[in-house]
C-alpha cells in the first residue's frame, strides 16, 4: 500500500494564534484599547436596534435593513474580538482545529452577508430616489424580509462550501497562525497537501459575494446620481443626497478596508500591515457604522430624544 507523504506526520489538533506582540506592557495597552472599542461596538449597535424596534416612525424598509446590519456587526465582532482579547491578555493562544474552522466559517459568512445587505440597501435607496411614487408599492414588508433572509441564507450556504473543503484538509505542521483570528489564507497555508482546488473554489465564492454586490451598488448609485442631478433646486438635490450619504459612506469604508487588506502583498514584511488592515474591518468599521448612521440622521436623533424624554413608569405612578 502506497502511503502519502503527510500520512507519516502527526495530525494537528490545535493551532497557535500568535496575535500582535510578546511585549507584556504593549499587550496591556492593546487589551484596554480593543476592549473599549468592543464595548462601543456592542453598545452602539444595540442602541440602533432598540431605537428602531421601539420607535414606530422608524419602521421603514431602510431602518429594517439597518437593524439587520447592526445585528450582523454585533455577531461579527463577537466572533473575533473576545478570543483576540484572551490571546492578548491571558496568553491563551491555542485554539482547536474545530474552533478555528468555526471561527473562519462565521467570519466569512457574516462578511459576505454584509456585502449583500449593503447591496440590498443601495437598491432600497435607488427605489426611494429614482421611483419615489412607486416606492411604497415596490418595497413592501414581505419583500424586505425576503431580501434580508436571502442575504443571510445565501452567504452562509456559499461559505459552507469552502468550510467543508477546509475541514477535509490534513494539517500536519507547523501549527502557528501569524494572525489574531482564523482567516482563510494563513489557515490554508498550514495544510500539508495540495490546496489549489480549495483556494480556487474559495476565490470563486468570495468573488461572487463581494464583486457582484459591489457592481450592483455601483449601478444603483450611478442611477441615483443621474436622478439627483436632474432635480432643479439645490435644496432638493441636497435633501435627496442626504438620504443615501450615510449608506454611501459605510460602503466606501467597508469596501475600502476590504480591498486594502486583500491586495496587500503576502510577503513576510507585510504581515503586520495585514493585521493592521484586518483591524479596520473587524473593529473600526463595525464601530463607525452606528456613528455614521446617527450623526446626520434626523430620524435617529428624534427617536433618541423621545426615548430620553420618556420617564420610567415607576416615576409616573
N, C-alpha and C positions, 0 to 999 in steps of 0.2 A: 504493500500500500504506500503510495506516494504522499509524503507529508508536506504541507505548505510551510514556508519559512517561519511564519508567525506562530505556528502551532506548538513549537518548542518553547515559546516565551510565556511568561506568567501574565495572565489576563488582569488588567487593571480593574479594581472595584471602586476606586475613588480618585478624584482629581484634587490638585492643589491650586487654588486661585492665588496668584502672587500679589494681587492688589496694587497699591501705589508705592509704598516705601517701607523700609525696615526701621526707619528712624522713629523712636517712640514719641518724641515731642511733636514731630510733624504729624504723626498719626492721631494724636490727641486733638490737634488743631483741625485736621480733616474730619474727624468724627463729629466735633461740635458744629462745624460748618455744614456738613451734609445732613446731620440730624435736624438742624434748624431749617434747612431747605425742605426736608421731608415733611416736617410739621406744617410748613407753609403750603406745600403742595396739597396735602390731605385736607387741611382746614379750608383752604381757598376753594378747592373743587367741591367739597361737601357743602360749603356755603352756597355756591352756584346751584347745586342740585336742590337744596332745600328752598332757596328763593323761588326757583321755577315751579317746584311742586306745590308750594303754599301760596303763590301769587296767581290769582285767576287770570289777570291780564297778560301773563307770560305763557299761557297755554296755547302757543302757536307753533307751527312747524319748525321755525328757526330755533326756538328755545328747546323744543323736544330733541332736536339733534344735538344741541349744546349740552343737554343733560347726558346724552349718550357719550359725548366726547369727554365730559368731566368724569363720569364713572369709569371710562376707559383709562384716563390718566391716573386715577386712584389705583386701579388694578395694575397698571403698567409699572408704576414706581414701586408699589408694594411687592412686586415680583422680584425686584432687583435690589432696592436700597436696604431693606433690613439685613439681608445676607452680606451686603457690602459693608455695613456698619460693624457687623460681627467680625469680618475679616480685618477691619482696621483697628478696632479697639481691643477685642478679645483674642485676636490672632487665631481664630478658628478658621483656618484657611482651607480645610478639606471640605469637599462636597462629594457625595456619592455619584456614581455614574448616572443612576436613575434620576437623582435630584438635579443633576446638571442638565440632562436631556429635557426634563420637565421645565426647568427654568428657561431653556432656549425655546421650547415649544410655545410657552405663554408669551415670551418676549416677541418672537416672530409673529405670532398670531395677532397680538394686540397692536404691534407696529403696523402690520398690514391692514388691520381693521381701521386704524386711524387714517390711513391713506384713502380708503373707500369712504369713510364718513366725511372727510374733507371734500371729496368729490361730490357726494350727495348734498352737502351744504352749499357747494357752489351752484349746483343745479337748482336748489331752492332759491338762491339769490337771483339766478338767471330768470326764473319764472316770475319772481316778485318785481323785478325791474323791467324786464322786456315784455312781459304779458301780465300786467297788474290787474286788468279786469277779469281775466280768466284764472288768476292765481288761486282764489278760494275754491274754484271748481276742480282745478288740476291737482293741487297739493292738498289732498284730503287726509284725514286722520289715518284711515286704513292704509293708504299709500305710504305715509310716513313710517308706520310700523313695519310694513313690508320692506321698505328700503333699508331701514336700520337693521332689521333682523337678517336680511340677506347679506349685509356687510359683515356682520359678526360671523354668521354661519359659513359663508364662502371662504373667509380668511382662515378660520380655524380648520376647515377641511383641507384647504390647499397646503397649509403649513404641516398638517398631519402627514402628508406625502413625504416631505423632507424628514420629518421626525421618524417615520418608520424606517427610512433608508439609513438614517444615522444610528438608530438602535440596533441595526444588524451589523454594523461595523465593529470589528475587534479592536480594542485599544490595548496595546502591549507595552507601551513606554516610549518616551518619558511621560510622566503624568502631570506635569506642571503647565498651567494655562497662564500666560502672561497677560492677564486682564483681571477686571474686578467682577465680571459675570461671565456666564457661558454663552458666548457669541459663536456663530457658525464657523467662521474662518479659523480661529485658534483651536476650536474643538475638532474640526475635521482633519486638521494637520497632525493630530496625535494618533490617528489611525495607522495601523501597520500594513494596510492593504491599499490597492489602487482605489482612489475615491473619485475618479473622473466622472463616473455616472452620477454619483450623488451630487457632486458640485454642479454638473450640467443641469440636472433637474431642479436643484435649488435655485440656480441662476434664472431658469425659465419661470419658475413660480414667483420668485421675488420680483422679477421684471414685470410680470403680469399684474401684480398687485401694487406696484409703485409707478411704473411708466404709464399704464393705461389710465389710472385715476388722474395722474398729472396732466395728461393730454386732454382729458375731459374738463379739468379745471381750467386749463389754458383756453380751450374752446369756449367755455361758459363766460370767462372774463373778457374774451375778445368781443363776444356779443354784447355783454354788459357795457363795455367801453363805448362801443358804437351807439348803443341806446342812450347812454349818458350824454355823449357829445351832441346828440340830436335835440336834447332838451334846450329850449331857447333861453331860459333865465339862468343866471349864475347861481341863484339861491336854490333853484330846482336841481341843478347839477350837483351842488354840494350836498343837498339832502339825500339824493339818490346814492351818491358815492359813500356817504356816511353809513348807509345800511349794510354795506359789504366791506368796509375798510378793515373792520376787526378781523373778519374771516380771511381777508387777503393777507393781513399781517401774520396771522397764525400759519397760513400756508407757506409764506415766504420763509419764516423762521424754521418751520418743521423740515421742509424740503432742502433748505439751505444747509442746515446742520447734517441732514442725512447724506446729501451729496458730498459735502466736505469730508465726512467720516470715511465713506467707502471709496473715495477717489484718492485718498492719501496713499502713497506707496507703502508696500508691506515690508519694507526693509527694517532691520533692527533699530536703526536710528530714529525711525518714526513711530515706534511703539508708544512712547509717552505721549506723542502728539495724537495718536489714535485714541488713547484713553481720554485725553482732554476733549476731543470732539465727541466721544461717546457720552461724556458727562453732559454735553449740551442737550442731547435729545433724550437722555434718561432723567435728568434733573431740571435743568434750566427751562426747557420748553414746556414741560408739564406745569412748572411754577408760573411761567409767564402767561399761559393761556387764560386762566381766570382773570388775571390782571388786565390783559389786553381787551377781553370782552366786557370788562367792567368800567374802565377808565372813561370811555366816551359813549357809554350806553345809558341813555336816559331811562329806559325801562328798568334796567337793573338798579339804577340809583333810586328810582321811585319805589321799587319793591323793597329795597333795603331800608329806606326811610319809613315805609309803612310798618315793617317788622319791628324796627327800633322804637317806633312811636306807640306800639301796642303794649299796654300794661298787662302783666300777668293776671290771671283770673283771680288769684287769692287777694290781690290788692284792690280789686273792684268789689269784692264782697264785704 
